[in-house]
């Protein structure tokens, strides 16, 4: 459905694994499917949360674990992850996208 441009993308700016659980963030796969592959996802370590009174441990470790989970779920995998920062038990998207999401 690309008509007038080949550069526009759809996304939710940047999120982090503290204010939005990675299993919820992985649902960006639905947006990617609906938009015909135009969606993107920005992830960060949660800078600025301390000013809001939210402390967060091990930001780089947490981000790495979140990226691993977020990549696996849209691929249709059932994910069990027991890391230093995140835990999931047999998490899966109810309806995984029909194709690979992202690079």
N, C-alpha and C positions, 0 to 999 in steps of 0.2 A: 503494500500500500504506500510505498514511498513515491510521492508525487512531486512536491515542490522543492524538496531539499533532501540531501543525503547526510546531513550533519547533525540534525536535531537528536537529542537524547532525552529520556525521561528518568528522573531519579528523585530521591528524597534527600538530596544534599549529603550530609555525613551523619552517620549514627555511630553508636559505640556499644560494646557488649555489656555495659552497666545499666543504661537506662532502657535498653530494649534487648531482650533475650535473643541470642543467636538463632534459636529455632524459629522465632517470630520473624527475625530479619531475613531468614532464608526464603520466606514467602515472596520476596522480590522476584522469585522465579515466575510467579503468576503474572506479575506486571511485565516481565520480559516476554512471556508468551503472548499476552494480549496486545502488546505493542509491536509485535513482529520483530523482536530482537533489539529494540531501541533502548531498553532499560539499562541503567548502571547503578552500582551500589558503592557508596563511599563509606569507608570504615576508619575510625580513629580511636585513639587511646582514651578518650574521655576527658581531654583537657577542658578546664573550666568547671568541672563538676565540684571541685573543692570549694570554689567560691559559692556554690549553691548549698554547701554544707554536706555534700556527699563525698565521703572518702572512698578511695578505691585502691585495692592492693595490686601489685604486680601488673601494671598496665601493658607492658610489652608481652608478657606471658599470656595474659588474658586475651589480648588481641590475636596472638598467634593461634590460640586454641579456638577462638571464635571463628577465625577465617577457615580453619580446618573443618569445623562443623558446618558452617554456611556453605562451603563448597560441596560437602558430601550429601547433604539433604536434598538439594535439587537434582542430584544425579540418581535419585530413587533409592539411595542406600538407607538402611535402618542403622541408626547411629547410637552406639553406646560409647560414651566418652567419660572417663574419670580422670580429669586432669588436676592440675594445681589450682586452677581458678574456676573451671566449669565442670558440671556433671550432668550427663544425660543418660537415660536408660531407655533403650529401644525406641528412640525418637525417629519419626518418619513423617514426611509430608503425606497427607491423605491422598492427594492426587498429584504425583510428581509430573513435572513438565515433560512433553514428548521428546524433547531433545536436550542436548547439553547446554547449560547456561554459562555464559562468560567464556573467558579465554582458557 
